Amino acid sequence: MTVALSVGLITGMDFEAAAVRRAARGARLLAPPIAVGAGCHAAEAAAATLADRGARALISLGFCGALAPDLTPGRVVVADRLLTPDGDGALVAERPALDAAAARLARVLGAPPAVGALVHGDVPLATAEAKAAAHARTGALGVDMESLGVARAANAAGVPWLSVRLVLDTADETLPPAALAGFAPGRGTSVWPVIATLARRPQDLPGLLRLARRRAAVTRDLEAVARAGLPDFGLAQPSLSETGRS
């Protein structure tokens, strides 16, 4: 077993963390420290805990919603900037970390990731209209809920951050209300609100089943991305490993 550079991985959901652990087992690597935090504040707290424990880089890994119309499910997005919802505030990725991760993923996966801005969302953007408006306002490739918190924690700790996300829902897609009923920022998902919503809106079932099948497929893609990136997503460079720890 190979010991990884001390990076910390933060996912928004338990099943994303489980995919990383499966990838580590498949690659015969020790999984890096992984913390789960759903939403910006929970992700920031989880990332800060990993930094306090000695992580020398923090990686936000999981799903995103597409805002750019050309992004398809499973497409890998590496963020060069993280934007606030209005598109004004931005945290900019350190170029060496970004370039190292993008090059590693392109080499191992055989296709380059999309590199560009992600915008933060406090809740998932559920409708095609909301996604189009966010894209017009910010120019971001996608939207996620955790990366901004991870980057804030990294900046506070003086270590580099990286956001690697896979597209789950496309820009022209409206999610069924039942798909979002069980989500609560900071707590993840619960099945009972979904069941209650389906009881009131049985027409949501076909869309919910399609989304569940896609989530399973993109989770397999996430496992492949994690296997390609581990143990350190290309961050094991002298210029990065010493960042913030002098």
C-alpha positions as CSV (number, residue, x, y, z in Angstrom):
1,M,0.0,0.0,0.0
2,T,1.3,3.5,-0.9
3,V,1.0,6.3,1.6
4,A,-0.5,9.4,0.0
5,L,0.5,13.0,0.4
6,S,-1.5,14.5,3.2
7,V,-4.4,15.9,1.2
8,G,-7.9,16.1,2.6
9,L,-11.0,15.3,0.5
10,I,-14.4,16.8,1.2
11,T,-17.6,15.5,-0.4
12,G,-21.1,16.7,0.0
13,M,-22.7,13.2,0.3
14,D,-21.8,9.9,1.9
15,F,-22.2,8.0,-1.3
16,E,-19.6,10.3,-2.9
17,A,-17.2,9.5,-0.1
18,A,-17.9,5.8,-0.5
19,A,-17.0,6.0,-4.2
20,V,-13.6,7.5,-3.3
21,R,-12.9,4.7,-0.8
22,R,-13.8,2.1,-3.4
23,A,-11.5,3.8,-5.9
24,A,-8.7,3.7,-3.3
25,R,-9.2,0.0,-2.7
26,G,-9.3,-0.7,-6.4
27,A,-6.0,1.2,-6.9
28,R,-4.4,-0.5,-3.8
29,L,-3.9,2.9,-2.2
30,L,-4.6,4.2,1.3
31,A,-7.6,6.5,1.0
32,P,-6.7,10.1,2.0
33,P,-8.7,11.6,4.9
34,I,-12.2,12.1,3.8
35,A,-14.9,14.4,5.4
36,V,-18.5,14.8,4.4
37,G,-20.3,18.2,4.6
38,A,-23.4,19.0,2.7
39,G,-23.6,22.7,1.8
40,C,-21.2,25.5,2.1
41,H,-21.0,25.9,5.9
42,A,-20.8,22.2,6.6
43,A,-18.2,21.7,3.9
44,E,-16.1,24.6,5.3
45,A,-16.2,23.2,8.8
46,A,-15.3,19.7,7.5
47,A,-12.4,21.1,5.5
48,A,-11.2,23.2,8.4
49,T,-11.1,20.1,10.5
50,L,-8.9,18.3,8.0
51,A,-6.6,21.3,7.7
52,D,-6.2,21.4,11.5
53,R,-5.2,17.7,11.3
54,G,-2.4,18.5,8.9
55,A,-3.9,18.3,5.4
56,R,-1.6,20.3,3.1
57,A,-4.2,20.6,0.3
58,L,-8.0,20.4,0.3
59,I,-10.0,18.9,-2.5
60,S,-13.7,19.3,-3.1
61,L,-14.9,16.3,-5.0
62,G,-18.4,15.4,-6.1
63,F,-21.2,16.3,-8.4
64,C,-22.3,19.6,-10.0
65,G,-25.2,20.9,-12.0
66,A,-24.3,22.1,-15.5
67,L,-24.9,25.7,-16.5
68,A,-23.0,25.6,-19.8
69,P,-25.2,24.0,-22.4
70,D,-22.5,21.8,-23.9
71,L,-21.8,19.9,-20.7
72,T,-23.1,16.4,-20.6
73,P,-23.7,14.0,-17.6
74,G,-20.4,12.6,-16.3
75,R,-18.2,15.4,-17.8
76,V,-15.4,16.4,-15.4
77,V,-15.1,20.0,-14.4
78,V,-12.1,21.5,-12.7
79,A,-12.7,24.9,-11.3
80,D,-10.3,27.7,-11.9
81,R,-12.5,30.2,-10.0
82,L,-15.3,29.8,-7.5
83,L,-18.0,32.5,-7.7
84,T,-20.5,33.8,-5.2
85,P,-24.1,33.5,-6.4
86,D,-24.2,37.0,-7.8
87,G,-21.0,36.3,-9.7
88,D,-19.2,39.2,-8.1
89,G,-16.9,37.6,-5.5
90,A,-14.4,35.0,-6.6
91,L,-11.8,32.7,-5.1
92,V,-9.1,31.9,-7.7
93,A,-7.4,28.5,-7.8
94,E,-3.6,28.4,-7.5
95,R,-2.4,27.7,-11.1
96,P,0.2,25.0,-10.2
97,A,-2.4,22.9,-8.4
98,L,-5.0,23.4,-11.1
99,D,-2.7,22.6,-14.0
100,A,-1.2,19.5,-12.2
101,A,-4.7,18.1,-11.5
102,A,-6.0,18.8,-15.0
103,A,-3.0,17.3,-16.7
104,R,-3.2,14.2,-14.5
105,L,-6.9,13.6,-15.2
106,A,-6.4,14.2,-18.9
107,R,-3.5,11.8,-19.1
108,V,-5.2,9.0,-17.1
109,L,-8.8,9.4,-18.3
110,G,-7.8,10.1,-21.9
111,A,-9.8,13.3,-22.2
112,P,-9.2,16.8,-20.8
113,P,-11.6,18.1,-18.2
114,A,-13.5,21.3,-18.7
115,V,-11.7,24.1,-16.9
116,G,-13.6,27.2,-15.8
117,A,-15.7,28.8,-13.1
118,L,-18.1,27.2,-10.8
119,V,-20.8,29.3,-9.0
120,H,-22.0,28.5,-5.5
121,G,-25.6,27.6,-4.9
122,D,-27.2,27.5,-1.4
123,V,-29.7,25.1,-2.9
124,P,-29.7,23.0,-6.1
125,L,-30.8,25.0,-9.2
126,A,-33.9,23.0,-10.2
127,T,-35.1,24.5,-13.4
128,A,-33.7,25.1,-16.8
129,E,-34.7,28.7,-16.5
130,A,-32.8,29.2,-13.3
131,K,-29.7,27.5,-14.7
132,A,-29.9,29.7,-17.9
133,A,-30.2,32.9,-15.7
134,A,-27.2,31.8,-13.6
135,H,-25.1,31.1,-16.7
136,A,-26.0,34.5,-18.2
137,R,-25.2,36.3,-14.9
138,T,-21.9,34.6,-14.1
139,G,-20.6,32.7,-17.2
140,A,-19.9,29.7,-14.9
141,L,-19.7,26.2,-16.3
142,G,-21.7,24.7,-13.4
143,V,-23.0,25.1,-9.9
144,D,-22.2,23.3,-6.7
145,M,-22.8,23.7,-3.0
146,E,-19.6,22.7,-1.3
147,S,-16.5,24.0,-3.2
148,L,-16.8,27.6,-2.0
149,G,-16.7,26.5,1.6
150,V,-13.7,24.2,1.0
151,A,-11.8,27.0,-0.7
152,R,-12.6,29.4,2.2
153,A,-11.2,26.9,4.7
154,A,-8.1,26.3,2.5
155,N,-7.4,30.0,2.2
156,A,-7.8,30.4,6.0
157,A,-5.3,27.6,6.6
158,G,-2.9,28.8,3.9
159,V,-3.0,25.6,1.8
160,P,-4.0,25.1,-1.9
161,W,-7.5,24.0,-2.8
162,L,-8.9,22.1,-5.8
163,S,-12.5,21.6,-6.9
164,V,-13.2,18.6,-9.2
165,R,-16.8,18.0,-10.0
166,L,-18.8,15.7,-12.3
167,V,-21.9,16.9,-14.1
168,L,-25.1,15.2,-12.9
169,D,-27.9,17.3,-14.4
170,T,-27.7,19.2,-17.7
171,A,-28.3,22.9,-18.3
172,D,-31.6,22.3,-20.2
173,E,-33.0,19.9,-17.6
174,T,-35.6,20.7,-15.0
175,L,-35.5,18.4,-11.9
176,P,-38.7,16.9,-10.5
177,P,-39.7,18.5,-7.2
178,A,-39.5,15.0,-5.5
179,A,-35.8,14.9,-6.3
180,L,-35.2,17.9,-4.1
181,A,-37.7,17.3,-1.4
182,G,-35.4,15.4,0.9
183,F,-32.5,17.8,0.7
184,A,-31.6,20.1,3.6
185,P,-28.4,22.2,3.5
186,G,-25.9,20.9,6.1
187,R,-27.8,17.7,6.6
188,G,-27.8,16.0,3.2
189,T,-30.8,14.0,2.1
190,S,-33.7,12.2,3.7
191,V,-35.9,9.7,2.0
192,W,-39.2,10.4,3.9
193,P,-39.8,13.9,2.4
194,V,-39.3,12.3,-1.1
195,I,-41.9,9.7,-0.4
196,A,-44.3,12.3,0.9
197,T,-43.8,14.4,-2.2
198,L,-44.3,11.4,-4.5
199,A,-47.6,10.7,-2.7
200,R,-48.8,14.1,-3.7
201,R,-47.1,14.2,-7.1
202,P,-46.9,10.7,-8.5
203,Q,-46.1,12.2,-11.9
204,D,-42.6,12.9,-10.6
205,L,-41.8,9.2,-10.4
206,P,-40.5,8.6,-14.0
207,G,-38.2,11.7,-13.7
208,L,-37.0,10.6,-10.3
209,L,-36.2,7.1,-11.6
210,R,-34.3,8.5,-14.5
211,L,-32.3,10.8,-12.2
212,A,-31.6,7.8,-9.9
213,R,-30.2,5.8,-12.8
214,R,-28.1,8.6,-13.9
215,R,-26.8,9.2,-10.4
216,A,-25.7,5.6,-10.3
217,A,-23.9,6.0,-13.6
218,V,-22.2,9.3,-12.7
219,T,-21.2,7.8,-9.3
220,R,-19.3,5.1,-11.3
221,D,-17.7,7.9,-13.3
222,L,-16.8,9.6,-10.0
223,E,-15.1,6.4,-8.8
224,A,-13.0,6.4,-12.1
225,V,-12.1,10.0,-11.6
226,A,-11.0,9.4,-8.0
227,R,-9.0,6.4,-9.1
228,A,-7.3,8.5,-11.8
229,G,-6.5,11.3,-9.3
230,L,-5.5,9.4,-6.2
231,P,-3.4,9.6,-4.2
232,D,-2.9,13.4,-4.5
233,F,-4.6,14.6,-7.7
234,G,-1.2,15.8,-8.9
235,L,-0.6,18.0,-5.9
236,A,2.6,16.3,-4.7
237,Q,5.0,18.9,-5.9
238,P,7.6,20.8,-3.8
239,S,6.0,24.1,-4.6
240,L,2.7,22.9,-3.3
241,S,3.6,20.6,-0.4
242,E,5.3,23.4,1.4
243,T,2.5,26.0,0.8
244,G,1.3,27.7,4.0
245,R,3.4,25.5,6.3
246,S,6.7,27.4,6.5
